[in-house]
């Protein structure tokens, strides 16, 4: 499925970003690392593009040649609830992802092969369960809800990545390895699963489909696309 595809990954310096790029490169994809970090090993990337939240529009031209955009960047302020922590959590985990998603959507109509375009968004199982970090939960639920709404009218395939705790800098106590999670994501995407759930929590496999279905029905009933 990924042979010859151009795939860009945000949060490329993180544990999952690195594992995803390694897995997708192994399956024949050409990788572009999108990162705001000054450190990181991008051996699997053909190109490394630096960007910062608040400057999403600088990536617009890049998205024209990308087949799959993986929105994977995030931040966890843990127990901090200061105004600065609220701003940071919302900006990084929700608003920047929404802005990048819309920029990517705007390139689909002008793509030589619109059917090849896909958006993957890493929202987290914090959409339906506690993560012991209130602002992480709030911001992840916000972007998850926005993406569910936008899938109703999105011009390309959208996949949500609902992931349980994996070992990373954001969660050093994660029980899954990034390599396992990346492999599972790639496998499920290759089977055209739109809501990709990878977790050790059995409740998530029950709660997420119910939430997604009920939200989509509600949005269809009480909202409409432009025009």
ABEGO torsion letter per residue (X at the ends): XABGBBBBBBGAABAAAAAAAAAAAAAGBBBBBBBABABEBAAABABBBBBBBGAAAAAAAAAAABABBBBABBBBAEABABAAAAAAAAAAAAAAAAAAAAAAAAAAAABABAAABBBBBBAEAAAABBAGBAAAAAAAAAAAAAAAAAAAABABBBBBBBBBBBBBAABAABABBAAAAAAAAAAAAAAGBABBBBBABAAAAAAAAAAAAAAAAAAAAABBBBX
